[in-house]
Amino acid sequence: MTEALLYEQDGGIVTLTINRPEERNALSDDIIFDAFLNAADRINKDNSVRCVILTGAGKAFSAGGNVKHMRDKEGLFAGSPAELRQGYRHGIQKIPLSFYDLEVPTIAAVNGPAVGAGCDLACMCDIRIAGKSARFAESFVKLGIIPGDGGAWFLPRLIGKSRAAELTFTGDMIDAPTALDWGLVSSVVEDADLMTAATDLAKRIAANPPHALRMAKKLLREGEHMRLDSLLEMSAAFQALSHHAKDHDEAITAFFEKRPGNFKGE
């Protein structure tokens, strides 16, 4: 069986590729859910990883749930209401809980349509870069369902309440330039340049001290729901650790010597 999620590492950069091009990289069964969970666990335990790129094989980033499975009420969409609820909680919802909590920075390289759960998956990343052919849709309402994987939490935080409501209530598709204008993506590049752009950005991120990257990401995540005084307390504790890291000393030395730092995660 073809591996559902490809895991490739080059130096400190891991590239994850959803590898179901024949299904437009649908997210509808335990194989792909568990693959994301296992990849996230592997990354968090590996201190050599400094940045992650997520993309899709073929011409789609991810078409979200498998509509044929919905029609046939099979897989994730089978069973009674109680069974469906449990299926979501212990199935696709593994992805936002695990992927969003990745300790290292993440980049979604959106290479085509990102629809429904696929759109939400891109939103779980820290940064999104789109190829010109990318399209985005929070399309659940078109199928008579709701965002079941956290889209109602992610979208308003990225593009504001009004535009998140517009996408959610209409199910409309927006193109890459509109996504850029709305702040859903950081940049739009030619399709052929997408992975080069994502890799260049990942290299700029991975060039920094890994302990500082992980703690900075943790602060950004906690800052989404924490009081300012509590966040400042956490920041003080993290900063105290940072000042005593060997990589901090190396960064200061490199600054004065006007050279790139050689960081070892110490």
C-alpha positions in Angstrom: 0.0 0.0 0.0 1.3 3.5 -0.9 2.3 5.5 2.2 -0.4 8.0 2.9 1.9 10.7 4.3 5.5 10.9 3.0 8.1 12.0 5.6 11.3 13.3 4.2 14.1 15.1 6.2 16.9 17.2 4.8 19.0 18.7 7.5 16.7 20.4 10.0 13.8 20.6 7.5 11.0 17.9 7.3 8.7 17.9 4.3 5.4 16.1 4.8 3.5 15.3 1.6 -0.1 14.0 1.6 0.3 11.2 -0.9 -3.2 10.4 -2.2 -3.3 12.3 -5.5 -5.9 9.9 -6.9 -8.3 11.1 -4.2 -7.1 14.7 -4.3 -5.4 14.0 -0.9 -8.7 13.5 0.9 -8.7 13.3 4.7 -11.3 10.6 5.5 -9.9 7.5 7.2 -7.8 6.3 10.1 -4.7 5.6 7.9 -4.2 9.3 7.2 -5.3 10.4 10.7 -2.8 8.1 12.3 -0.1 9.1 9.8 -0.4 12.8 10.9 -0.5 11.7 14.6 2.7 9.6 14.2 4.5 12.3 12.2 3.7 14.9 14.8 5.0 12.7 17.6 8.1 11.8 15.6 8.9 15.5 15.0 8.3 16.6 18.5 10.7 13.9 19.8 13.4 14.7 17.3 15.5 17.8 18.3 17.2 17.8 15.0 14.0 19.0 13.3 13.8 22.8 13.1 11.0 23.4 10.6 8.2 21.5 8.7 6.8 22.0 5.3 3.4 20.5 4.5 2.2 20.0 0.9 0.1 17.7 -1.2 1.0 15.3 -4.0 -0.4 16.0 -7.5 -2.6 19.0 -8.3 -4.4 19.4 -5.0 -3.3 20.4 -1.5 -6.3 18.5 0.0 -9.9 18.3 -1.1 -10.9 17.6 2.5 -13.4 14.8 3.3 -14.1 12.1 0.7 -17.6 13.0 -0.6 -18.1 9.5 -2.0 -17.7 8.2 1.5 -20.2 10.7 2.7 -22.7 9.6 0.1 -22.2 6.0 0.9 -22.1 6.7 4.7 -18.9 4.6 5.1 -15.6 5.1 6.9 -15.6 8.3 9.0 -19.2 8.9 8.0 -20.7 5.6 9.0 -22.9 4.8 12.0 -25.4 6.4 14.3 -25.1 10.0 15.4 -23.3 8.8 18.6 -20.9 6.7 16.5 -20.3 9.6 14.1 -19.5 11.9 17.0 -17.0 9.4 18.4 -15.6 8.9 14.9 -14.8 12.6 14.6 -13.4 12.9 18.1 -11.1 9.9 17.7 -10.6 10.3 13.9 -10.1 13.5 12.0 -9.9 15.6 15.1 -6.6 13.9 15.9 -5.1 16.1 13.2 -5.8 19.6 14.6 -4.9 18.4 18.1 -1.6 16.9 17.1 -0.5 19.1 14.1 -1.4 22.4 15.7 0.7 21.4 18.7 3.9 20.7 16.7 6.7 22.4 18.6 8.6 23.6 15.5 7.4 26.2 13.0 5.3 24.9 10.1 4.8 26.1 6.6 1.8 25.0 4.4 2.9 25.0 0.7 -0.5 25.1 -0.9 -0.1 23.7 -4.3 -3.7 23.5 -5.5 -7.3 23.4 -4.0 -7.5 23.4 -0.2 -11.1 22.7 0.4 -13.1 22.0 3.6 -10.9 20.1 5.9 -8.0 20.7 3.5 -8.5 24.5 4.0 -8.5 24.0 7.8 -5.4 21.8 7.6 -3.5 24.7 5.9 -4.8 27.0 8.6 -3.2 24.7 11.3 0.2 25.7 10.0 2.0 28.8 11.2 2.7 30.2 7.7 0.9 29.6 4.4 2.5 30.1 0.9 0.3 29.6 -2.1 1.0 28.7 -5.7 -1.0 30.7 -8.2 -3.3 27.7 -8.8 -4.2 27.4 -5.1 -7.9 27.8 -4.1 -9.4 28.0 -0.7 -12.9 27.1 0.4 -14.6 26.5 3.8 -17.1 24.6 1.9 -18.8 22.4 4.5 -22.2 24.2 4.3 -22.4 23.4 0.6 -22.7 19.7 1.7 -25.1 20.5 4.5 -22.5 20.0 7.3 -20.3 22.1 9.5 -16.6 22.5 10.0 -15.9 19.4 12.1 -12.2 19.7 12.5 -11.6 23.1 14.0 -12.2 25.5 11.1 -14.5 27.7 13.2 -11.6 28.2 15.6 -8.8 28.7 13.1 -10.3 30.9 10.4 -11.5 33.9 12.6 -8.0 34.0 14.2 -6.4 34.3 10.7 -8.7 36.5 8.7 -11.0 38.1 11.2 -14.6 37.3 12.2 -16.4 38.9 9.2 -14.4 37.3 6.5 -14.4 33.9 8.3 -18.2 34.2 8.6 -18.4 35.0 4.9 -16.4 32.0 3.9 -18.2 29.7 6.3 -21.7 30.8 5.5 -21.4 30.9 1.7 -18.9 28.1 1.2 -17.5 30.2 -1.6 -14.1 29.4 -3.2 -11.5 32.2 -3.2 -8.4 32.3 -5.4 -4.8 32.8 -4.2 -4.6 36.6 -4.8 -7.8 37.0 -2.7 -6.3 34.8 0.0 -3.3 37.0 0.0 -5.4 40.2 0.3 -7.4 38.7 3.2 -4.2 37.6 5.1 -4.9 33.9 4.7 -1.5 33.4 3.0 1.8 35.2 3.4 2.7 35.2 -0.3 1.7 33.9 -3.7 4.3 32.5 -6.1 4.3 30.7 -9.5 3.3 27.1 -9.1 6.7 25.9 -10.3 8.4 28.0 -7.7 6.2 27.0 -4.7 8.5 24.3 -3.1 11.6 26.4 -3.8 10.0 29.4 -2.0 8.8 27.2 0.9 12.2 25.6 1.2 14.0 28.9 1.2 11.7 30.2 3.9 12.2 27.0 5.9 16.0 27.4 5.6 15.9 30.9 6.9 13.8 29.7 9.9 16.0 26.6 10.5 19.1 28.8 10.5 18.1 30.1 14.0 18.8 28.5 17.4 16.3 25.5 17.7 15.5 26.0 21.4 14.5 29.7 20.7 12.3 28.6 17.7 10.4 26.1 19.8 9.9 28.4 22.8 8.9 31.3 20.5 6.3 29.1 18.8 5.0 28.0 22.2 4.6 31.6 23.3 2.7 32.5 20.1 0.4 29.5 20.7 -0.2 30.3 24.4 -0.7 34.0 23.6 -3.9 33.1 21.7 -5.8 32.4 24.9 -3.6 33.5 27.8 -3.8 36.7 29.8 -1.0 39.2 29.2 0.4 38.9 32.8 0.5 35.1 32.5 2.2 35.3 29.1 4.8 37.7 30.5 5.5 35.2 33.3 6.0 32.4 30.9 8.2 34.7 28.7 10.4 35.5 31.6 10.9 31.9 32.4 11.7 31.0 28.8 14.0 34.0 28.5 16.0 32.9 31.6 16.5 29.5 30.0 17.5 31.1 26.7 20.2 33.3 28.2 21.9 30.3 29.6 21.8 28.2 26.4 25.1 27.6 24.5 23.3 28.6 21.3 22.7 32.1 22.8 26.4 32.5 23.4 27.1 31.4 19.9 24.5 33.8 18.5 26.1 36.7 20.3 29.6 35.7 19.2 28.4 35.3 15.6 26.7 38.7 15.8 30.0 40.5 16.7 32.0 38.4 14.3 29.5 39.2 11.5 29.0 35.6 10.5 26.2 33.0 10.5 25.8 31.2 13.7 26.6 27.5 14.1 23.7 26.3 16.3 23.7 22.8 17.8 20.5 22.9 19.9 22.4 23.3 23.2 
